[in-house]
Amino acid sequence: MEPINHLCFVCLGNIVRSPLAEKLFIHLANQAGTVDKYQVDSAGTSAWHIGDPPDSRMRRVAARHGLAYNGRARQFQQRDFDRFDLILAMDQHNYAELARMAGGEEQRNKIHLLREFDPQAEPQAVVPDPYYGGIDGFENTYQVIERSCLGLLQALEAGEL
């Protein structure tokens, strides 16, 4: 079986959760000395924020944890199923939209909920979207994504996927 090394994190607009997950995964893989094994990207299922930078509130929370990042939002495309080995949806809505776009079972099997890798999560748990709430929601989302990305990295390194 081919190793999983091309990952795409997906949320609705690609300005809060998925770009944070992309950068946190890279950061954690760098700390583990395995960053060169992975190619990581993020995207949104909607076109609402194409070209926009990541949400400034999430970047402020991340910076408090020592993680600075930039980037520009993009929309997930059908051809991305061919580019990525693993597609990590932030919630059920994103998961359903990706499954709808998938061109068959092989592509659908690449889609997982990110919180499948969070040791504190219940089955089918989602990454909360803090967009319409206060800064505490952004901190909570940061913690959830950090745990999930660490669990994902550990699962990949252990050959569990």
C-alpha positions in Angstrom: 0.0 0.0 0.0 1.3 3.5 -0.9 2.1 5.7 2.0 -0.3 8.6 2.6 1.7 11.8 2.1 -0.6 14.3 0.3 -3.2 15.7 2.7 -5.9 18.4 2.2 -7.8 19.9 5.1 -11.3 21.2 4.1 -13.8 23.5 5.7 -16.5 25.8 4.3 -14.6 28.9 3.4 -10.9 28.0 3.8 -10.3 31.0 6.1 -10.6 29.6 9.7 -10.4 25.9 10.4 -8.7 24.3 7.3 -5.9 26.8 6.9 -5.1 26.5 10.7 -5.2 22.7 10.3 -2.8 22.8 7.3 -0.3 25.0 9.2 -0.6 23.2 12.5 0.0 19.8 10.8 3.1 21.2 9.0 4.3 22.7 12.3 3.8 19.4 14.2 5.4 17.4 11.4 8.4 19.8 11.5 8.7 19.3 15.2 8.7 15.5 14.7 11.3 15.8 12.0 8.9 14.3 9.4 7.8 17.4 7.5 9.6 16.4 4.3 7.4 13.3 4.0 4.2 15.3 3.6 2.6 17.7 1.1 -0.2 19.6 2.8 -2.8 22.0 1.5 -6.2 23.3 2.5 -9.4 24.3 0.7 -13.0 25.3 1.2 -16.2 23.7 -0.2 -17.6 27.1 -1.0 -16.4 29.9 -3.2 -17.3 32.7 -0.7 -13.7 33.6 0.3 -11.6 32.7 -2.7 -8.4 34.7 -2.5 -9.0 36.0 1.0 -6.4 35.7 3.7 -7.0 33.5 6.8 -9.3 35.0 9.4 -7.4 37.5 11.6 -8.9 36.3 14.8 -7.7 32.7 14.3 -4.3 34.0 13.3 -4.1 36.0 16.5 -5.0 33.0 18.6 -2.5 30.9 16.7 0.2 33.5 17.2 -0.3 33.3 20.9 0.6 29.7 20.6 3.7 30.5 18.5 2.2 29.7 15.1 2.3 32.5 12.5 0.8 31.8 9.1 -0.7 33.4 5.9 -2.1 32.1 2.7 -5.1 32.6 0.4 -8.4 30.8 0.4 -9.2 28.5 -2.5 -12.1 26.2 -3.3 -11.8 22.4 -3.4 -12.0 21.1 -7.0 -12.9 17.7 -8.4 -9.3 17.3 -9.6 -8.1 17.5 -6.0 -9.3 14.0 -5.4 -6.5 12.9 -7.7 -3.9 15.1 -6.0 -4.5 14.0 -2.4 -4.3 10.7 -0.6 -6.3 11.9 2.4 -9.0 14.6 2.6 -9.9 15.8 6.0 -13.3 17.5 6.5 -13.9 19.7 9.5 -17.6 18.9 9.8 -20.5 16.8 8.5 -21.6 19.5 6.0 -18.1 19.6 4.5 -17.9 15.8 4.5 -21.3 15.5 2.7 -20.3 18.1 0.1 -17.0 16.3 -0.6 -18.7 13.0 -0.8 -21.2 14.5 -3.3 -18.3 15.7 -5.4 -16.4 12.4 -5.3 -16.3 10.4 -8.5 -16.8 7.0 -7.0 -16.0 4.9 -4.0 -12.2 5.2 -4.3 -12.4 9.0 -4.0 -15.1 8.8 -1.2 -12.8 6.5 0.8 -10.2 9.3 0.9 -12.5 11.5 2.9 -12.4 11.5 6.7 -13.5 13.8 9.5 -10.5 15.4 11.1 -11.8 14.6 14.6 -11.5 10.9 13.9 -7.9 11.5 15.1 -8.8 13.5 18.3 -8.3 11.3 21.3 -10.9 13.3 23.2 -13.6 13.2 20.5 -16.8 11.2 20.5 -17.6 9.3 17.2 -18.6 11.6 14.4 -17.4 14.7 16.3 -16.7 17.8 14.3 -14.4 20.8 14.5 -16.5 23.7 15.7 -16.7 26.7 13.5 -16.0 29.8 15.7 -16.7 32.3 12.9 -19.8 34.0 14.4 -18.7 33.8 18.1 -16.2 35.3 20.4 -12.4 34.8 20.8 -13.0 31.9 23.3 -14.5 29.9 20.4 -11.3 30.4 18.3 -9.2 29.2 21.2 -11.3 26.1 21.6 -11.1 25.4 17.9 -7.4 25.8 18.0 -7.1 23.2 20.8 -9.4 20.8 18.9 -7.4 21.1 15.7 -4.1 20.8 17.5 -5.1 17.5 19.2 -6.6 16.2 16.0 -3.6 17.0 13.9 -1.2 15.5 16.4 -3.4 12.3 16.5 -3.4 12.3 12.7 0.4 12.7 12.5 0.8 9.9 15.0 -1.6 7.6 13.0 0.3 8.3 9.8 3.7 7.7 11.4 2.4 4.4 12.9 1.2 3.3 9.5 -2.4 3.1 10.8 -3.8 4.7 7.6 
